[in-house]
Amino acid sequence: MPLRPAHLLLTAIALASMATFAPSAHAQNTPAAAQHFLEGRHQQVQRLLRQPASARRNSALSSVIEGLLDYDSLAKAALGSAWEEHTQAERQAFAELLKQLVQMNYQHNLENTLDFRVSYGEAEADGDVVIVHTEARSRTNRRAPSVSIDYRLHQVDGNWRVVDISTDGSSMVRSYHRQFRRIIRREGWDGLMTRMRARLDDAEPSAG
């Protein structure tokens, strides 16, 4: 089976691109601050997307996605108990490949969210995590059902980072965990790393 994120990344990962490089003014650890941060980054990404495709624009988008997620937390959660079974070097190699896969899907699917209108519900605290509830609805296909997207954020060195995204109740972290666990069980650690590298090698280059 091909190694790729579940359906939620095709929609949610692009919308989540707003969550990156939080300015200090928005770094307060409150639900309202997290929501304000997401809304601001959403506007930033929308402006970039409406620029003509070019190497410069793609570079700017890559910079945005670089700070999108807390990759360390995502990598550890995606591996689950397997995380403790590997060396620091192996963990770092895995986390870097996972980061590239997320970035690749972001680049390939970002354009698909331009016709979505995102509305924000009430953000709420869940321990040290803030959950920001959003709803995405297509502007071009009004008969299409809306998509519920919940972002879980926490602060890393004073900056907001997304630690999970759930689309219509389907968690990105759990989706990765199921895929990786299944591949490790069948093909071992080397098989997982090979699949991840192959997925990146097979990716088409971005336009521009």
C-alpha positions in Angstrom: 0.0 0.0 0.0 1.3 3.5 -0.7 2.5 5.5 2.2 0.5 8.7 2.4 -1.4 10.6 5.1 -5.1 9.9 5.5 -7.8 12.0 3.8 -7.6 14.7 6.4 -4.2 15.9 5.2 -5.6 16.5 1.7 -7.8 19.2 3.2 -6.7 20.0 6.7 -3.0 20.3 6.3 -3.3 23.2 3.9 -5.8 25.0 6.1 -3.5 24.4 9.0 -0.7 26.3 7.3 -1.9 29.3 9.1 -0.4 28.0 12.3 3.2 29.0 12.1 5.8 31.4 13.5 3.6 33.0 16.2 4.6 36.6 17.0 5.3 37.3 20.6 2.2 39.5 20.9 0.1 36.4 20.2 2.1 34.0 22.4 -0.2 34.3 25.4 -1.3 30.9 26.5 -5.0 31.5 26.2 -7.7 30.1 23.8 -8.4 33.5 22.4 -4.7 34.1 21.6 -4.4 30.7 19.8 -7.5 31.4 17.7 -6.3 34.9 16.9 -3.0 33.4 15.8 -4.6 30.9 13.5 -6.8 33.5 11.9 -3.9 35.8 11.2 -1.8 33.0 9.6 -4.8 32.0 7.5 -4.9 35.5 6.0 -1.1 35.4 5.4 -1.3 32.1 3.5 -4.3 33.2 1.5 -2.3 36.3 0.3 0.6 34.1 -0.7 -1.6 31.7 -2.6 -3.1 34.5 -4.7 0.3 35.5 -6.0 1.4 34.0 -9.3 3.2 30.7 -8.9 6.9 31.2 -8.8 10.0 29.9 -7.1 9.9 32.9 -4.8 6.3 32.2 -3.8 7.0 28.5 -3.3 10.0 29.4 -1.1 7.8 31.6 1.0 5.2 28.9 1.4 7.9 26.4 2.4 9.0 28.9 5.1 5.4 29.0 6.4 5.0 25.2 6.5 8.4 24.9 8.2 6.9 26.3 11.4 3.5 24.7 11.0 3.7 21.7 13.3 5.5 20.7 16.4 7.4 18.0 14.5 9.1 16.5 17.5 5.7 15.9 19.2 4.1 14.6 16.0 7.0 12.2 15.3 6.9 10.8 18.8 3.1 10.4 18.9 3.1 8.9 15.4 5.5 6.1 16.4 4.0 5.6 19.8 5.8 2.9 21.8 8.1 2.3 18.9 9.7 5.7 19.6 11.6 4.3 22.6 12.8 1.3 20.7 15.1 3.3 18.5 18.3 5.4 18.8 18.4 9.2 18.8 19.9 9.1 15.3 17.1 6.9 14.1 14.5 9.1 15.6 16.0 12.2 14.0 16.1 10.6 10.6 12.4 9.5 11.0 11.3 13.0 12.1 13.1 14.6 9.2 11.4 12.3 6.7 8.0 12.8 8.3 8.5 16.6 8.2 9.3 16.4 4.5 6.3 14.2 3.8 4.0 16.8 5.6 5.6 19.6 3.6 5.2 17.7 0.4 1.5 17.1 1.0 1.1 20.8 1.9 2.7 21.9 -1.3 0.6 19.5 -3.4 -2.7 20.2 -1.8 -2.6 23.8 -0.6 -4.1 25.1 -3.8 -7.2 22.9 -3.3 -8.3 24.9 -0.3 -8.5 28.3 -2.0 -12.2 27.9 -2.6 -13.0 27.1 1.1 -14.4 29.6 3.5 -13.2 28.9 7.0 -15.3 30.0 10.0 -14.1 29.8 13.6 -16.0 28.4 16.6 -15.1 29.0 20.2 -11.6 27.9 21.2 -11.2 26.0 24.4 -8.4 25.0 26.8 -7.7 21.3 27.4 -4.9 21.3 29.9 -1.8 22.8 28.3 -3.4 22.4 24.9 -5.8 24.8 23.1 -8.4 23.4 20.7 -9.5 25.8 18.0 -12.7 24.6 16.3 -13.2 25.6 12.6 -15.6 24.7 9.8 -14.6 24.8 6.1 -17.2 25.1 3.4 -16.6 25.1 -0.4 -17.4 28.4 -2.1 -17.8 26.8 -5.5 -19.9 23.8 -4.5 -22.5 24.9 -2.1 -24.1 21.4 -2.0 -20.9 19.9 -0.6 -21.1 19.3 3.1 -19.0 21.4 5.4 -15.8 20.0 6.9 -15.2 20.2 10.7 -11.5 20.8 11.4 -10.2 21.0 15.0 -6.7 22.2 15.7 -4.8 21.3 18.8 -2.1 23.8 19.7 0.5 24.2 22.4 3.4 26.6 22.9 7.0 25.7 22.1 9.5 28.3 23.3 6.8 30.9 23.4 5.4 30.1 19.9 2.2 28.4 19.0 2.6 25.0 17.3 0.0 22.6 16.0 0.3 19.1 17.6 -2.7 17.5 15.9 -5.5 18.2 13.4 -8.8 16.3 13.4 -11.0 16.5 10.3 -14.6 15.3 10.9 -13.3 13.5 14.0 -10.4 11.8 12.2 -7.1 12.6 13.9 -3.9 13.2 11.8 -1.7 11.7 14.6 -3.8 8.6 15.0 -3.9 8.1 11.2 -0.1 8.3 11.0 0.2 6.0 14.0 -2.0 3.3 12.4 -0.1 3.5 9.1 3.4 3.4 10.7 2.5 0.6 13.1 1.1 -1.5 10.3 4.2 -1.1 8.1 6.6 -1.7 11.0 4.8 -4.9 11.9 4.9 -6.2 8.3 8.2 -4.8 7.0 10.2 -3.6 10.1 11.8 -0.3 10.7 13.9 -0.4 7.6 10.8 -1.0 5.6 9.1 2.0 7.0 12.1 4.3 6.3 12.3 2.9 2.7 8.6 3.6 2.1 8.9 7.1 3.4 12.0 7.8 1.2 10.3 6.3 -1.8 7.3 8.4 -1.3 9.5 11.5 -1.3 11.5 10.4 -4.3 8.3 9.7 -6.3 6.9 13.2 -5.6 6.6 15.5 -8.5 8.5 18.8 -8.2 6.5 21.9 -7.4 5.6 24.3 -10.1 7.7 27.4 -10.5 
